[in-house]
Amino acid sequence: MYKIIFTDEFDEEIQQIYDYISKNLKEKEIADRFISKVYGRIEDVKIFPKMYMKIGKMDRLHNEYHRLVVNNYIVLYTVDELNQKVFISHIYYKRRNYLI
């Protein structure tokens, strides 16, 4: 089983999404369900880190990103095979150009 590591960027982005849904849209229950769904899907990656599509974009260590889609959002992560770690890097709204 792989160890999941969340980047600071991911933590900030998921918090912004939660705040927007719960406070701006005044839908706290929907925000809670969405966050649970995101983290539930990330749990799957512990066992099957390569189950989601590679997108061609690479991090500074030349690890390829994988793309996990949850509702209207895309979670990007990289896999460190040698150390059996998965780095959850970002979460973007799917219409945003995340390949830049």
C-alpha positions in Angstrom: 0.0 0.0 0.0 1.3 3.5 -0.9 1.5 6.4 1.5 -0.5 9.5 0.5 1.1 12.9 0.9 -0.9 16.0 0.4 1.0 19.1 -0.8 0.4 22.5 0.7 -1.0 23.7 -2.6 -3.7 20.9 -2.6 -4.6 21.7 1.0 -5.1 25.4 0.2 -7.1 24.6 -3.0 -9.4 22.1 -1.3 -10.1 24.6 1.5 -10.9 27.3 -1.0 -13.4 24.9 -2.8 -15.0 24.0 0.5 -15.3 27.6 1.6 -16.8 28.6 -1.7 -19.4 25.9 -1.7 -20.3 26.1 2.0 -20.1 29.9 2.5 -20.6 31.6 -0.9 -23.2 29.1 -2.1 -24.5 28.4 1.5 -24.5 24.7 0.8 -22.5 23.2 3.8 -24.0 19.7 3.4 -23.0 19.6 -0.3 -19.5 20.9 0.6 -19.1 18.2 3.2 -20.3 15.4 0.9 -18.0 16.7 -1.9 -14.9 16.8 0.4 -15.7 13.2 1.6 -16.0 12.0 -1.9 -12.7 13.6 -2.9 -10.8 12.0 0.0 -12.6 8.7 -0.6 -11.4 8.6 -4.2 -7.9 9.5 -3.1 -8.0 6.5 -0.7 -8.4 4.2 -3.8 -5.0 5.5 -5.0 -3.3 4.0 -2.0 -3.9 0.6 -3.4 -4.0 1.3 -7.1 -1.8 4.4 -7.7 -1.7 4.0 -11.5 -5.5 3.4 -12.0 -6.1 6.9 -13.3 -4.9 8.3 -16.6 -1.5 9.9 -17.1 -1.8 13.4 -18.6 1.8 14.0 -19.9 2.5 17.0 -17.6 5.6 16.4 -15.3 6.7 17.7 -12.0 10.2 19.1 -11.3 11.5 15.5 -10.6 10.1 14.3 -14.0 7.3 12.3 -12.5 4.2 12.2 -14.7 0.9 13.5 -13.3 -2.2 11.3 -13.1 -5.6 12.8 -13.3 -8.5 11.8 -11.0 -11.9 13.3 -11.8 -14.4 14.0 -9.0 -17.6 15.7 -10.1 -16.4 19.0 -11.8 -12.9 18.9 -10.3 -9.6 17.3 -11.3 -7.1 16.0 -8.7 -3.5 15.8 -10.0 -1.1 13.5 -8.4 2.3 11.9 -9.0 3.5 8.4 -8.0 6.9 7.7 -6.4 7.3 4.0 -7.2 10.7 3.6 -5.4 9.4 5.0 -2.1 5.8 3.8 -2.6 4.4 7.3 -2.1 1.6 9.2 -3.9 1.8 13.0 -3.9 -1.6 14.7 -4.2 -0.5 18.0 -5.8 -3.5 20.0 -6.9 -7.3 20.1 -7.3 -8.7 22.3 -10.1 -12.1 23.1 -11.5 -12.3 21.0 -14.7 -12.8 23.9 -17.1 -9.6 25.5 -15.9 -6.5 24.9 -18.0 -4.5 22.8 -15.6 -1.9 21.7 -18.1 -0.1 25.1 -18.1 
